């Protein structure tokens, strides 16, 4: 059983004061020579990408919350797990 609260994905939206304040802040730009950075070979290498195989969906829709529908859902879940 999975349960999630309604406020699990509440975005943090900045206030108008914060938006206007961010526009006034200076933007620092550095040159590569100013921070002693030199381009070198990457430390990671992509070997390959694997995609899991597609599985056929069951398309089972239970449209009400009666005790019979709940029992039907439980049966479908038991069959899927076995």
N, CA, C and O of each residue as an XYZ file, in Angstrom:
328
protein
N       0.856     -1.154      0.000
C       0.000      0.000      0.000
C       0.905      1.221      0.000
O       1.856      1.291      0.778
N       0.626      2.147     -0.836
C       1.383      3.383     -0.944
C       0.500      4.538     -0.516
O      -0.659      4.635     -0.921
N       1.058      5.412      0.306
C       0.295      6.569      0.770
C       1.193      7.795      0.659
O       2.352      7.761      1.071
N       0.662      8.865      0.109
C       1.410     10.119      0.002
C       0.509     11.263      0.447
O      -0.682     11.292      0.138
N       1.092     12.191      1.169
C       0.338     13.353      1.612
C       0.163     14.329      0.455
O       0.938     14.308     -0.501
N      -0.836     15.170      0.538
C      -1.117     16.099     -0.555
C      -0.054     17.186     -0.682
O       0.081     17.779     -1.752
N       0.700     17.461      0.372
C       1.710     18.517      0.302
C       3.101     17.968     -0.006
O       4.100     18.621      0.296
N       3.181     16.779     -0.602
C       4.476     16.164     -0.883
C       5.235     16.918     -1.971
O       6.466     16.908     -1.981
N       4.527     17.564     -2.878
C       5.186     18.243     -3.987
C       4.709     19.689     -4.087
O       4.230     20.116     -5.137
N       4.839     20.427     -3.015
C       4.454     21.831     -3.024
C       5.677     22.633     -3.470
O       6.689     22.643     -2.770
N       5.603     23.304     -4.622
C       6.770     24.053     -5.089
C       7.028     25.275     -4.219
O       6.097     25.907     -3.720
N       8.286     25.592     -4.047
C       8.659     26.780     -3.286
C       8.747     27.946     -4.261
O       9.732     28.080     -4.987
N       7.739     28.772     -4.278
C       7.671     29.896     -5.199
C       8.182     31.135     -4.475
O       7.681     31.472     -3.402
N       9.175     31.819     -5.048
C       9.700     33.007     -4.369
C       8.691     34.145     -4.382
O       7.837     34.243     -5.264
N       8.817     34.991     -3.383
C       7.934     36.159     -3.305
C       8.369     37.198     -4.340
O       9.457     37.096     -4.906
N       7.531     38.181     -4.581
C       7.857     39.243     -5.538
C       9.091     40.015     -5.074
O       9.915     40.421     -5.894
N       9.221     40.217     -3.760
C      10.386     40.917     -3.223
C      11.664     40.135     -3.519
O      12.684     40.728     -3.870
N      11.617     38.816     -3.381
C      12.794     37.990     -3.654
C      13.147     38.001     -5.140
O      14.325     38.015     -5.498
N      12.138     37.996     -6.003
C      12.384     38.029     -7.449
C      13.045     39.345     -7.846
O      14.027     39.351     -8.590
N      12.509     40.460     -7.352
C      13.082     41.763     -7.676
C      14.474     41.925     -7.069
O      15.350     42.540     -7.675
N      14.676     41.374     -5.877
C      15.988     41.449     -5.239
C      17.033     40.643     -5.991
O      18.198     41.038     -6.032
N      16.644     39.530     -6.583
C      17.585     38.705     -7.336
C      18.045     39.410     -8.600
O      19.171     39.201     -9.052
N      17.187     40.243     -9.173
C      17.565     40.974    -10.380
C      18.603     42.047    -10.129
O      19.276     42.478    -11.066
N      18.751     42.489     -8.893
C      19.699     43.553     -8.557
C      21.058     43.015     -8.128
O      22.007     43.787     -7.995
N      21.171     41.721     -7.911
C      22.434     41.158     -7.446
C      23.431     41.078     -8.595
O      23.051     40.798     -9.732
N      24.709     41.323     -8.301
C      25.718     41.267     -9.365
C      25.983     39.823     -9.799
O      25.846     38.882     -9.017
N      26.363     39.681    -11.062
C      26.715     38.374    -11.614
C      28.217     38.374    -11.849
O      28.729     39.177    -12.629
N      28.918     37.475    -11.176
C      30.369     37.388    -11.325
C      30.697     36.439    -12.467
O      30.175     35.326    -12.528
N      31.567     36.883    -13.373
C      32.026     36.035    -14.467
C      33.538     35.914    -14.365
O      34.243     36.912    -14.212
N      34.026     34.688    -14.451
C      35.454     34.437    -14.365
C      35.942     33.834    -15.668
O      35.208     33.124    -16.355
N      37.167     34.121    -15.989
C      37.827     33.487    -17.123
C      38.509     32.218    -16.611
O      38.835     32.120    -15.428
N      38.721     31.259    -17.493
C      39.362     30.009    -17.090
C      40.769     30.268    -16.562
O      41.231     29.567    -15.662
N      41.444     31.257    -17.107
C      42.804     31.558    -16.649
C      42.805     32.166    -15.244
O      43.804     32.074    -14.531
N      41.710     32.776    -14.852
C      41.642     33.420    -13.547
C      41.424     32.462    -12.394
O      41.647     32.828    -11.240
N      40.997     31.256    -12.678
C      40.737     30.296    -11.597
C      41.633     29.064    -11.701
O      41.348     28.037    -11.085
N      42.702     29.159    -12.466
C      43.673     28.062    -12.632
C      42.995     26.764    -13.059
O      43.202     25.713    -12.454
N      42.189     26.852    -14.101
C      41.490     25.679    -14.620
C      42.027     25.378    -16.001
O      42.184     26.275    -16.829
N      42.303     24.128    -16.241
C      42.730     23.722    -17.578
C      41.880     22.534    -18.004
O      41.551     21.663    -17.199
N      41.536     22.520    -19.273
C      40.683     21.442    -19.781
C      41.517     20.175    -19.885
O      42.607     20.181    -20.456
N      40.999     19.097    -19.334
C      41.708     17.821    -19.385
C      40.737     16.737    -19.817
O      39.562     17.002    -20.069
N      41.233     15.531    -19.899
C      40.393     14.403    -20.306
C      39.330     14.154    -19.240
O      39.606     14.302    -18.050
N      38.130     13.781    -19.647
C      37.080     13.512    -18.654
C      37.434     12.304    -17.786
O      38.105     11.375    -18.234
N      36.973     12.338    -16.548
C      37.252     11.247    -15.619
C      36.248     10.110    -15.744
O      36.475      9.020    -15.218
N      35.151     10.351    -16.430
C      34.121      9.324    -16.602
C      33.935      9.054    -18.090
O      34.134      9.936    -18.925
N      33.556      7.835    -18.401
C      33.351      7.449    -19.794
C      32.021      6.727    -19.914
O      31.723      5.838    -19.116
N      31.224      7.098    -20.896
C      29.950      6.436    -21.144
C      30.218      5.145    -21.903
O      30.738      5.164    -23.019
N      29.860      4.031    -21.292
C      30.095      2.729    -21.909
C      28.912      2.325    -22.767
O      29.091      1.764    -23.848
N      27.711      2.602    -22.300
C      26.525      2.248    -23.069
C      25.264      2.607    -22.310
O      25.299      2.951    -21.128
N      24.154      2.517    -23.016
C      22.850      2.798    -22.421
C      21.974      1.584    -22.640
O      21.845      1.097    -23.763
N      21.374      1.096    -21.571
C      20.470     -0.051    -21.678
C      19.080      0.371    -21.244
O      18.912      1.038    -20.223
N      18.101     -0.018    -22.015
C      16.709      0.305    -21.726
C      16.004     -0.987    -21.333
O      16.141     -1.990    -22.034
N      15.249     -0.993    -20.226
C      14.535     -2.214    -19.851
C      13.477     -2.557    -20.893
O      12.943     -1.665    -21.553
N      13.176     -3.831    -21.041
C      12.178     -4.225    -22.044
C      10.789     -3.711    -21.680
O      10.448     -3.591    -20.503
N       9.998     -3.413    -22.698
C       8.625     -2.960    -22.488
C       7.789     -4.122    -21.960
O       7.938     -5.259    -22.409
N       6.921     -3.832    -21.018
C       6.014     -4.847    -20.497
C       4.589     -4.478    -20.872
O       4.240     -3.302    -20.970
N       3.790     -5.483    -21.074
C       2.395     -5.269    -21.442
C       1.616     -4.820    -20.207
O       1.729     -5.441    -19.150
N       0.843     -3.772    -20.325
C       0.033     -3.256    -19.226
C      -1.266     -4.039    -19.125
O      -1.755     -4.574    -20.121
N      -1.820     -4.106    -17.930
C      -3.044     -4.882    -17.696
C      -4.309     -4.090    -17.999
O      -5.331     -4.692    -18.329
N      -4.279     -2.771    -17.898
C      -5.424     -1.894    -18.157
C      -6.641     -2.281    -17.315
O      -7.754     -2.379    -17.833
N      -6.430     -2.498    -16.037
C      -7.518     -2.833    -15.122
C      -7.924     -1.552    -14.400
O      -7.108     -0.924    -13.724
N      -9.174     -1.176    -14.547
C      -9.687      0.029    -13.896
C     -10.830     -0.376    -12.980
O     -11.820     -0.956    -13.426
N     -10.688     -0.069    -11.699
C     -11.745     -0.327    -10.724
C     -12.314      1.036    -10.358
O     -11.608      1.890     -9.822
N     -13.593      1.231    -10.650
C     -14.162      2.575    -10.655
C     -14.892      2.968     -9.370
O     -15.370      4.099     -9.283
N     -14.998      2.101     -8.381
C     -15.701      2.493     -7.159
C     -14.941      1.975     -5.945
O     -13.911      1.316     -6.082
N     -15.454      2.276     -4.759
C     -14.768      1.868     -3.536
C     -15.643      0.981     -2.660
O     -15.563      1.029     -1.432
N     -16.464      0.186     -3.293
C     -17.305     -0.749     -2.540
C     -16.438     -1.886     -2.003
O     -15.330     -2.096     -2.498
N     -16.917     -2.618     -1.006
C     -16.139     -3.748     -0.476
C     -15.819     -4.792     -1.551
O     -14.756     -5.411     -1.514
N     -16.731     -4.988     -2.504
C     -16.466     -5.953     -3.574
C     -15.330     -5.461     -4.477
O     -14.482     -6.245     -4.904
N     -15.322     -4.165     -4.759
C     -14.266     -3.606     -5.602
C     -12.917     -3.672     -4.897
O     -11.892     -3.912     -5.535
N     -12.914     -3.460     -3.585
C     -11.671     -3.549     -2.820
C     -11.160     -4.979     -2.813
O      -9.956     -5.212     -2.927
N     -12.067     -5.936     -2.680
C     -11.670     -7.345     -2.733
C     -11.127     -7.694     -4.116
O     -10.165     -8.453     -4.234
N     -11.740     -7.144     -5.153
C     -11.269     -7.386     -6.520
C      -9.863     -6.810     -6.714
O      -9.009     -7.437     -7.343
N      -9.631     -5.613     -6.169
C      -8.301     -5.009     -6.239
C      -7.280     -5.885     -5.521
O      -6.180     -6.102     -6.029
N      -7.641     -6.387     -4.348
C      -6.733     -7.248     -3.594
C      -6.404     -8.512     -4.386
O      -5.257     -8.960     -4.377
N      -7.377     -9.085     -5.061
C      -7.136    -10.280     -5.874
C      -6.183     -9.976     -7.031
O      -5.274    -10.756     -7.314
N      -6.395     -8.843     -7.695
C      -5.505     -8.471     -8.802
C      -4.073     -8.273     -8.309
O      -3.120     -8.670     -8.979
N      -3.925     -7.659     -7.135
C      -2.590     -7.447     -6.584
C      -1.930     -8.764     -6.197
O      -0.733     -8.945     -6.418
N      -2.695     -9.681     -5.623
C      -2.146    -10.992     -5.259
C      -1.677    -11.743     -6.494
O      -0.605    -12.349     -6.485
N      -2.482    -11.706     -7.567
C      -2.095    -12.387     -8.807
C      -0.838    -11.763     -9.409
O       0.018    -12.470     -9.940
N      -0.730    -10.440     -9.324
C       0.427     -9.763     -9.906
C       1.708    -10.071     -9.132
O       2.789    -10.114     -9.718
N       1.594    -10.283     -7.828
C       2.773    -10.550     -7.008
C       3.202    -12.008     -7.040
O       4.336    -12.323     -6.678
N       2.332    -12.886     -7.460
C       2.680    -14.319     -7.501
C       3.119    -14.751     -8.845
O       3.445    -15.922     -9.041
